[in-house]
């Protein structure tokens, strides 16, 4: 995604993506010539990420680890969590993740978080209805995949059940299901969280076009730098 590519060009490397999944963002950034480390707790995701990197002949270091409790042997100019993955952490686990990010950040480095901001009107409507999300070809198998979701939400978060139907040429369907809970993060909460975790918020935008975030913004795009170490919760461990 261009927002992350722009951050990478601004900071240089090395770059660490937490919750990298199948390498959708890490691999293109590596293609731009940056040294990239992708960290994820899912071995299956990392195997797909490695295949993605091999297809375009780029070298990415893949690490199987928990974003709340990892220790690597290098410091990074940019550490980011993309595509709402930060919302998968409980409020308490966010402190642990931010502490690890702070520990691994180079002195002049930057951290970045990309999440959606909850819309109260949408929350009211999330009561178990099925949503037809998308249909596209899997680039690895060439098979058509169709995704559906069903969500239940309150002001604190949303639990979303996803199922993916993989459709073979003969019409047979293989279904994969999963459930994810996302814990909402609001603008004022984000500002306080980053400050208490030992970061100074440098920019806080509400969309990819660079508009300032407000209570009605669809996204929170947070870029921060490390503050001098204090006595706050940046010292917290799991």
HUQUIWO-V118600 format. One record per residue. N is the residue number from 1. RES is the residue in three letters. OMEGA is omega in degrees with one decimal (999 if undefined). Layout:
# HUQUIWO-V118600
n->N res->RES omega->OMEGA
n->N res->RES omega->OMEGA
This chain:
# HUQUIWO-V118600
n->1 res->UNK omega->-171.4
n->2 res->UNK omega->-178.7
n->3 res->UNK omega->180.0
n->4 res->UNK omega->176.5
n->5 res->UNK omega->177.5
n->6 res->UNK omega->176.3
n->7 res->UNK omega->-179.9
n->8 res->UNK omega->178.6
n->9 res->UNK omega->-178.5
n->10 res->UNK omega->-173.8
n->11 res->UNK omega->-169.4
n->12 res->UNK omega->-177.2
n->13 res->UNK omega->-2.2
n->14 res->UNK omega->-173.8
n->15 res->UNK omega->179.0
n->16 res->UNK omega->171.7
n->17 res->UNK omega->175.5
n->18 res->UNK omega->-176.2
n->19 res->UNK omega->-171.4
n->20 res->UNK omega->178.2
n->21 res->UNK omega->-175.9
n->22 res->UNK omega->176.5
n->23 res->UNK omega->-177.2
n->24 res->UNK omega->179.8
n->25 res->UNK omega->-176.2
n->26 res->UNK omega->-176.2
n->27 res->UNK omega->177.1
n->28 res->UNK omega->177.7
n->29 res->UNK omega->175.9
n->30 res->UNK omega->177.4
n->31 res->UNK omega->177.9
n->32 res->UNK omega->175.1
n->33 res->UNK omega->-178.6
n->34 res->UNK omega->170.0
n->35 res->UNK omega->-172.8
n->36 res->UNK omega->170.7
n->37 res->UNK omega->177.4
n->38 res->UNK omega->-176.9
n->39 res->UNK omega->178.0
n->40 res->UNK omega->179.9
n->41 res->UNK omega->-175.1
n->42 res->UNK omega->177.6
n->43 res->UNK omega->-179.6
n->44 res->UNK omega->177.5
n->45 res->UNK omega->-178.3
n->46 res->UNK omega->176.6
n->47 res->UNK omega->176.5
n->48 res->UNK omega->178.2
n->49 res->UNK omega->179.0
n->50 res->UNK omega->178.0
n->51 res->UNK omega->178.2
n->52 res->UNK omega->-179.8
n->53 res->UNK omega->-179.8
n->54 res->UNK omega->-178.9
n->55 res->UNK omega->-179.1
n->56 res->UNK omega->173.0
n->57 res->UNK omega->173.3
n->58 res->UNK omega->-177.0
n->59 res->UNK omega->175.9
n->60 res->UNK omega->174.9
n->61 res->UNK omega->-179.1
n->62 res->UNK omega->-176.6
n->63 res->UNK omega->175.5
n->64 res->UNK omega->-176.4
n->65 res->UNK omega->178.9
n->66 res->UNK omega->-177.8
n->67 res->UNK omega->177.5
n->68 res->UNK omega->-171.8
n->69 res->UNK omega->178.5
n->70 res->UNK omega->178.0
n->71 res->UNK omega->-179.3
n->72 res->UNK omega->-172.7
n->73 res->UNK omega->178.0
n->74 res->UNK omega->175.8
n->75 res->UNK omega->-170.4
n->76 res->UNK omega->176.1
n->77 res->UNK omega->178.4
n->78 res->UNK omega->172.4
n->79 res->UNK omega->-178.3
n->80 res->UNK omega->173.9
n->81 res->UNK omega->-170.5
n->82 res->UNK omega->163.8
n->83 res->UNK omega->172.8
n->84 res->UNK omega->-178.2
n->85 res->UNK omega->179.4
n->86 res->UNK omega->-179.4
n->87 res->UNK omega->177.0
n->88 res->UNK omega->178.1
n->89 res->UNK omega->173.3
n->90 res->UNK omega->178.1
n->91 res->UNK omega->178.6
n->92 res->UNK omega->-178.5
n->93 res->UNK omega->177.5
n->94 res->UNK omega->178.7
n->95 res->UNK omega->-179.4
n->96 res->UNK omega->179.8
n->97 res->UNK omega->-179.3
n->98 res->UNK omega->176.4
n->99 res->UNK omega->177.9
n->100 res->UNK omega->178.4
n->101 res->UNK omega->-178.8
n->102 res->UNK omega->-179.8
n->103 res->UNK omega->-174.9
n->104 res->UNK omega->-175.8
n->105 res->UNK omega->174.5
n->106 res->UNK omega->-174.5
n->107 res->UNK omega->-179.6
n->108 res->UNK omega->-176.1
n->109 res->UNK omega->-179.4
n->110 res->UNK omega->170.4
n->111 res->UNK omega->-179.4
n->112 res->UNK omega->178.2
n->113 res->UNK omega->179.0
n->114 res->UNK omega->179.1
n->115 res->UNK omega->170.8
n->116 res->UNK omega->174.8
n->117 res->UNK omega->-174.6
n->118 res->UNK omega->174.3
n->119 res->UNK omega->-177.2
n->120 res->UNK omega->-179.3
n->121 res->UNK omega->178.3
n->122 res->UNK omega->179.3
n->123 res->UNK omega->-179.4
n->124 res->UNK omega->-175.5
n->125 res->UNK omega->-177.1
n->126 res->UNK omega->-175.4
n->127 res->UNK omega->171.4
n->128 res->UNK omega->176.9
n->129 res->UNK omega->-179.0
n->130 res->UNK omega->179.4
n->131 res->UNK omega->174.5
n->132 res->UNK omega->-169.4
n->133 res->UNK omega->-177.6
n->134 res->UNK omega->172.0
n->135 res->UNK omega->179.5
n->136 res->UNK omega->178.8
n->137 res->UNK omega->173.1
n->138 res->UNK omega->-176.2
n->139 res->UNK omega->-179.3
n->140 res->UNK omega->-174.9
n->141 res->UNK omega->-175.5
n->142 res->UNK omega->-179.5
n->143 res->UNK omega->176.3
n->144 res->UNK omega->177.6
n->145 res->UNK omega->178.2
n->146 res->UNK omega->-174.9
n->147 res->UNK omega->176.7
n->148 res->UNK omega->177.5
n->149 res->UNK omega->173.7
n->150 res->UNK omega->-171.2
n->151 res->UNK omega->169.6
n->152 res->UNK omega->-171.6
n->153 res->UNK omega->167.2
n->154 res->UNK omega->-174.5
n->155 res->UNK omega->-178.0
n->156 res->UNK omega->-176.6
n->157 res->UNK omega->-178.3
n->158 res->UNK omega->172.1
n->159 res->UNK omega->-173.6
n->160 res->UNK omega->173.2
n->161 res->UNK omega->179.0
n->162 res->UNK omega->168.8
n->163 res->UNK omega->-175.2
n->164 res->UNK omega->177.6
n->165 res->UNK omega->176.3
n->166 res->UNK omega->-171.3
n->167 res->UNK omega->179.5
n->168 res->UNK omega->-178.3
n->169 res->UNK omega->-179.6
n->170 res->UNK omega->176.8
n->171 res->UNK omega->178.6
n->172 res->UNK omega->-174.5
n->173 res->UNK omega->172.5
n->174 res->UNK omega->-175.2
n->175 res->UNK omega->175.0
n->176 res->UNK omega->-178.0
n->177 res->UNK omega->176.8
n->178 res->UNK omega->179.3
n->179 res->UNK omega->-179.2
n->180 res->UNK omega->172.6
n->181 res->UNK omega->176.6
n->182 res->UNK omega->-179.2
n->183 res->UNK omega->-172.6
n->184 res->UNK omega->174.1
n->185 res->UNK omega->-179.5
n->186 res->UNK omega->-171.6
n->187 res->UNK omega->-178.0
n->188 res->UNK omega->177.5
n->189 res->UNK omega->-180.0
n->190 res->UNK omega->179.8
n->191 res->UNK omega->179.4
n->192 res->UNK omega->-178.8
n->193 res->UNK omega->-177.4
n->194 res->UNK omega->179.1
n->195 res->UNK omega->-178.7
n->196 res->UNK omega->-180.0
n->197 res->UNK omega->174.8
n->198 res->UNK omega->179.2
n->199 res->UNK omega->169.3
n->200 res->UNK omega->179.1
n->201 res->UNK omega->-178.4
n->202 res->UNK omega->174.8
n->203 res->UNK omega->177.1
n->204 res->UNK omega->-176.9
n->205 res->UNK omega->-177.1
n->206 res->UNK omega->176.7
n->207 res->UNK omega->-177.7
n->208 res->UNK omega->177.7
n->209 res->UNK omega->174.3
n->210 res->UNK omega->177.7
n->211 res->UNK omega->178.4
n->212 res->UNK omega->179.9
n->213 res->UNK omega->170.8
n->214 res->UNK omega->-174.3
n->215 res->UNK omega->-178.3
n->216 res->UNK omega->-177.8
n->217 res->UNK omega->-179.5
n->218 res->UNK omega->-176.4
n->219 res->UNK omega->168.5
n->220 res->UNK omega->178.3
n->221 res->UNK omega->-170.2
n->222 res->UNK omega->172.6
n->223 res->UNK omega->-178.0
n->224 res->UNK omega->174.2
n->225 res->UNK omega->-174.6
n->226 res->UNK omega->171.4
n->227 res->UNK omega->172.5
n->228 res->UNK omega->-176.3
n->229 res->UNK omega->178.4
n->230 res->UNK omega->-178.3
n->231 res->UNK omega->-175.2
n->232 res->UNK omega->-171.1
n->233 res->UNK omega->173.6
n->234 res->UNK omega->179.5
n->235 res->UNK omega->-175.0
n->236 res->UNK omega->173.7
n->237 res->UNK omega->-178.6
n->238 res->UNK omega->999
